[in-house]
Amino acid sequence: MMKQKVAVFRKEHFNAAHRLHNPEWDAAKNAEIFGKCNNPNYHGHNYDLIVKVSGYVDEQTGYLMDMKVLSSLIKEKVLNKFDHQNLNLDTEEFKNVNPTAENIAMVIYNLLRNDIDPEMDLKVILYETERNYVEYPA
């Protein structure tokens, strides 16, 4: 049988607060660009995270990737860091990075990439709201 590519997905959820802000801009420009998301007292989201891993199934196990391993990896590398945190204040990853959904997705990708077989493709899909989501890489 010819090898076929397959994808597995793990969906997770975390809650986090953030403020979109560029310290190089004055208050007026930050308010103009980021609107309510620039609230100095922060605001929160209930994020839905989908991690997609694709590649070829291992002939010995029948798995592309053991989903228990993927689940544990996401919990350790992402959820334990970001869930119920203020991304701007409580995390090293966003001390100097504006925590937009785009940047959060890229950070999550980088947190996971080294622990997933380099032969496998990784994609992070992050829902900031029911209607707004990003995927990385695009």
C-alpha positions in Angstrom: 0.0 0.0 0.0 1.3 3.4 -0.9 2.0 5.7 2.0 -0.6 8.4 2.5 -0.3 11.6 4.5 -2.7 11.9 7.4 -3.4 14.6 10.0 -4.4 14.4 13.6 -5.8 17.2 15.6 -5.9 18.0 19.3 -8.3 20.7 20.5 -7.7 22.5 23.8 -9.0 25.6 25.6 -7.4 28.2 27.7 -8.5 31.6 29.2 -6.1 34.5 29.3 -6.1 38.3 29.6 -4.0 40.6 27.5 -3.7 44.2 26.3 -2.7 45.1 22.8 -0.3 48.0 23.0 2.7 49.4 21.3 4.9 51.3 23.8 6.5 53.3 21.0 3.1 55.0 20.3 1.2 57.6 22.3 -2.1 56.8 24.0 -4.1 58.3 21.1 -2.4 56.2 18.5 -2.7 53.0 20.6 -6.4 53.8 21.1 -6.9 54.5 17.4 -5.2 51.2 16.3 -6.3 48.8 19.0 -9.5 50.3 20.3 -11.1 48.4 23.2 -8.2 45.9 23.0 -5.9 48.7 24.3 -7.8 48.9 27.7 -5.1 49.7 30.3 -6.8 47.3 32.7 -6.6 44.5 30.1 -9.4 42.2 28.8 -9.7 38.5 28.4 -10.5 35.8 25.9 -11.6 32.2 26.0 -9.2 30.8 23.5 -9.7 27.6 21.5 -6.5 26.0 20.3 -6.3 23.4 17.6 -3.0 21.7 17.0 -2.7 19.8 13.7 0.1 17.4 13.1 0.4 15.7 9.7 2.7 13.2 8.2 2.9 9.5 7.6 1.5 6.7 9.9 4.0 4.5 11.6 3.6 1.0 10.2 4.4 -0.6 13.6 1.9 1.4 15.7 -0.6 2.5 13.2 -0.3 6.0 14.8 0.9 9.2 13.2 1.5 10.5 16.7 0.3 9.1 20.0 -2.5 11.5 21.0 -1.7 11.1 24.7 1.8 12.4 24.0 0.4 15.4 22.0 -2.1 16.2 24.7 0.6 16.1 27.4 2.9 18.2 25.3 0.3 20.9 24.8 -0.6 20.9 28.5 3.1 21.2 29.5 4.2 23.7 26.9 1.2 25.9 26.4 -1.7 25.5 28.9 0.4 25.4 32.0 2.1 28.7 30.9 -0.9 30.6 29.5 -4.2 29.4 31.1 -5.6 31.9 33.5 -2.7 34.3 33.1 -2.2 37.9 32.0 -0.1 37.3 28.9 1.5 40.8 29.1 2.4 40.6 32.8 2.7 36.9 33.7 4.6 35.3 30.8 8.1 35.6 29.5 7.0 35.0 26.0 5.0 38.3 25.8 7.2 40.6 27.9 8.3 42.3 24.7 5.9 40.9 22.1 2.4 42.3 21.6 0.0 39.4 22.4 -2.1 39.6 19.3 -3.8 36.3 18.2 -1.2 36.2 15.4 1.7 36.4 17.8 0.1 34.0 20.3 -0.3 31.4 17.5 3.4 31.8 16.4 4.6 31.6 20.0 2.6 28.4 20.6 4.0 26.9 17.3 7.5 27.6 18.5 6.9 26.2 21.9 5.7 22.9 20.4 7.8 22.6 17.2 11.0 21.1 18.8 9.1 18.4 20.6 7.4 17.1 17.5 9.2 14.9 15.0 10.7 17.2 12.3 9.4 14.8 9.6 5.9 15.9 10.7 4.2 19.1 9.7 2.8 21.3 12.5 0.0 23.8 12.3 -1.5 25.9 15.1 -5.1 27.3 14.8 -6.1 29.7 17.5 -9.6 31.0 17.9 -9.7 34.3 19.8 -13.4 34.5 19.4 -16.0 32.3 17.8 -15.6 34.2 14.6 -11.9 35.3 14.6 -9.1 32.9 14.4 -5.6 32.6 13.0 -3.5 29.8 11.7 0.3 29.5 11.6 2.0 28.7 9.4 -0.4 30.0 6.9 
